[in-house]
Amino acid sequence: MAKRWTWWKTLQFVLALLVIGLAGRSLVRNWDAFQTQPIHWTPSPGWLLASLALVWLTYAVLIEAWRWTVLSLHQRLRYVDAARICMISNLAKYIPGKVWSIASVATLAARAGVDASAAVASAVVLPALSFASAIVLLSVTAPRGLGTITPALAIAAVALGVTAALAVAALSWPPALRLVQRLLPRSVPPLRPIPPGVMVAAVAANVAAWAGYGAAFVCLVRGLLPDAQLSWYQATTVFLSSYLVGSVAVFAPAGIGPRESTFVLLLTAPLGPKLAVAVALAHRVLMTVTELGGALPFLLASRRRPSEGESA
């Protein structure tokens, strides 16, 4: 098991370096254009606020979709508690190694009164839903978003999306769940299967949320760089691709580096090299602001509770 895990980590590292290398090569090849291409920053508060609102709306949808899986395991979890768990645990992705986000979800859910096995099951389901639903939507947007995919690749993309959806649905199937259990440490309580109907609804909600992220990206670009015109298909394809690459690059906190490289790699052709870099950096700022903004109220509230108890 340890040897297999080492090979998997090595493969992840190589893939991430490959993406960074390809983005670097693209910038070198287009260095003259990078130096001469103008950037006209024209902030539009309306578009920027719309981008922020859409991102936070997608958070709300994703939180509720995850809460469905917890409730389906005969647990009680208020929406505000689910929001606190998701937003605080989301910050753990800034620590290298994606396992910290899963561990923090399980720990915080257990502290909120969720049964241990249900907490672990929900923690495993959360990233699985995100990853699979991203592939499902990417299989739809990539043919139009990239514009250079052949029919054979388009069919392969759709097949991959269907496979991803079925893989997540398998978490409702006890034999598949037992296979997942074997990959986890022995100290982890037995996982519980999620009802199929809940899994289908959760995948659909995640797909809708990813579509919202793409719309937020379009608003961000229009709110900062009117010269950089992107369609929803292009924006969603780039965003999802960067997310998947960042998820694979477990050594990179929050996918920093590989995600931006994906933006540069996919946006250099439609926007030019300098605008591609500018958009990549602007998007990183957007996501950091929304993630910290979503978690900050819960972090402040958790710090106030002990002092209130002591004063009482």
N, C-alpha and C positions, 0 to 999 in steps of 0.2 A: 504493500500500500504506500509506504513512504517513498519507494523508488518511483512508483507511478505518479505520485504527487509532485515529485521533483521534476519529472519530465513535463508535466502539465504546466508548472510554473515557468520552466524554461521556454516552452512554446509560447506562453503568454508574453514573456519578456521579448522574445524574438519578433513576434507579430507587432508589438507596440513600437519597437525600434524600427521595424520596417516602415510603418506608417510615418513616423517622425522623419526617417531618412528620405522617403518619397516626397514629403512636403518640403524638406530642405532642398532637395534636388530641383523641385519645381520653382522655388524661389531663386535659386542660382541661375537656372535657365532663363528666368524672366526678370533678371536683376535690372536690366536697362529700363524695362517697363515699370518696375517697382520704383525706381528713382524718379522717373518722369511723370508717373501717374498722379494727378492732383487728388486731394481729398477735401471735400467741402463739408465740414461738420455744420449741420443746420438743425439743432435740437428743436423738436416739436413736442411740447409738454403733453398734448392730447394723445399722440401716438405712444409716447413713453409710458404714460399712465395706463393706457389700454394694454400695453405689453405686461406691465406689472400686474394689473388686475386679472389678465388671462392666466398668468402663471399661478397666481394664488387660487384662482378658480379651479385649475387643474389639480392643485394640491387638495382642495376640498373634495373633488371627485375621487381621487386616488385613496384618500383617507377613508371615505365611506365605503369604497369597494373592498378595502382590506377589512373594515369593520364587519362587513357581511360575512366574511369567512370566519371571523371569530364568533359571531352570533350563531352561525350554522353549527358550531361545535357545542351548542347548548351552554354558552357563556354569556355573561352580562358585561357590556362595555359601553359606557356613554360616549357620545361623539367627541366631546371635549377631551376625554381621556385618550381616545384613539388619536386625536389630533396631536396631543402632547407627546404620545409615544412616537408617532411617525416623524414629527418635526424635529424632536430632539435626537432620535436615533439616526436621522438623516445626516446630522453633523458628523457622525462617526465615520462617514466615508472620507473625511479629510485625514483620517489615519490610514497609512498604507495597509492594504489587506482588507478585502470586502467582508471578511468574517465578522469584523467589529460591528457593522451595521446590523447583521442578523442577530448577533449576541445581545446587542443593546435592545432590539425589539423584544426579544424573548424575556429579558430581564425586566424591562419596564412594564410589559404586559402582565408578567407574574406579580409585580408589585401593585398593579391595578386590580388584582383579584382574579385574574384569569388562571385557570388550572394550568399546571406546569406543562403537561403534554400538549394542551391546546395552544399555549403560548409559543412553544417550540414549533408546532405545526404552522401556526400563522406566520411566524418569523421566516420559515422556509418558503412559504407560499408567496410572501410579499415580493422578494426579488425575482422569483420565478414568473410571477404575473407580469412584472415590468419587462423582463427580458423577452418573454414569449410574445407579448402583445406588441412590443416594438418591432419584432421581426415580422409579425402579421401585417402591420400597417406599412412597414418598409417594402414588403413584397408588392404592395399596391401602388405606393408613391414613386418607387425607384424608376420604373419604366418611363414615366413622364418627367420625373424630377431630374434625372441624369440625361435623358434624351439620346443616349448612345447605346442603350441595351438592345441586344438582338432578341428576336422572338424566343430563341432557345433559352437565353438567360432570363427572360421575363417568366417563362414557364417554370424554370428552376427556382426563381424567387418566390413565385406563388406556392410551389410545392414545399419550399422551406417554411413559408408562413403557415401553411396547413400543418406541417409536421410540428412546428413550435406550439401551435394551439393544442394539438393532440397530446403533446408531451406534458403540458400543464394540466390538461384534462385528466391525464393519467394519475394525478395526485388524488383523484377521487376513486381510484381503483386500488384496493388493498394490496394485490401482488406488487404493483409498481411502487407503492408506498413502502413496502418492506425492502425493496431494492434501495430506495433512498435512505432508509434507516441504516442499512449496512455501511453507507458512506459517512455516517455521522459517528461521533465518539460514543462509546458504550454507555457513558453517563447520561446521554440524552434520553429523556423519557420516550416511550413509544408514541409515534405520530398517529394522528387520527385522520381518516379520509374526509375530504371536503365534499359535501353533496354536489353532484354533477351540475344541477341547475345553478347553484351559487357560483361554481367555477366559471360557467359560461357567462353569467351576468358580470362577474368580476373582470373577465378578459375583455368583454365588450366595453365596460367602463374604462379600463386601462387604455384601450384603443382610442376611445373618445378623448381621453386626457392627452394622449400623445398628439392627436390632431390639434388640440388646444395649444400645446407647446409650439407646434409649427406655426399656428396663427400668431402666437406671441412673438415668435422670431421675426415674422413679417412686419409686425408693428414696430419692433425694435429697430429694424433696418430703416423703415420709413421715417421713424422718429429721430434718427441720427444722420443718416446718409441718403438724401433723396436721389443721389446719383446711382446708388446701388439698388437696383430693382430686382426683387426676387418674387417668384410665384409661390403660392402655398405648397405646391408639389416640390419645388426645389428646396424651400426652407425646411419642410418636414423631412425630406430625404436626408439633407445634410445634418439636421439635428439628431435624427434617429441613428444615422451612421456613426456620428461622434459619440453618442451615448453607448452604443454597442462596443465600439473600440475602447472607450474609457472603462467600461465594465470588465472587459477582458484584461486590461492592464491593471492588475490588482496591486502592483507595486507603486502606482501613481496615485497620490491622494486626490480623490474626486476626479480622477482621470486627467489631471492637469498635465499638459504636454501632449499626450496622444489625442485628446479631444480637439485641442486647438489645431493640431497638425492635420486632423481630418477636415476641419473647416477650410484650412488653407488649400489642402489638396483638392477638394471638391468645388471650391468657389473661385479658384484662380481663373479658370476658363470663362465663366459667365461674368465675373466682376472685375477681373484684373488682380494682380498680386497684392498691391497695396490695400485695396478695398477688402480683399479677402482676409488679410491680417487684421485690419481694423475691425471688421465684423466679428472675427473670432474673439478678439480681446473684449469688445463691447458685450458680446454674449456671456463671456465668463463673468464680467462685472454684474450683469443682470442676474444670473443664476446665484451668485454669491450673495447679492443684496436680498433677493427673495428668500433664500434659504435661511440666512441669518435673521431676516425680518420675521419669518414665520416661526422661528424657534425662540426668539428673544423674549416674547411675552411669557412663555411657559418657563423659561429659565429664571426670569425675574420673580415669577410667582412662586416657584419652588424655593427660592432663596428667602422669600418673605415669610413663608409658613413657619420655619423653626423659631424665628425671632418673635412672631406673634404668640407662639406657644409658650416661649420663655417669659414674655411679659405678662401672660395670663397667669 
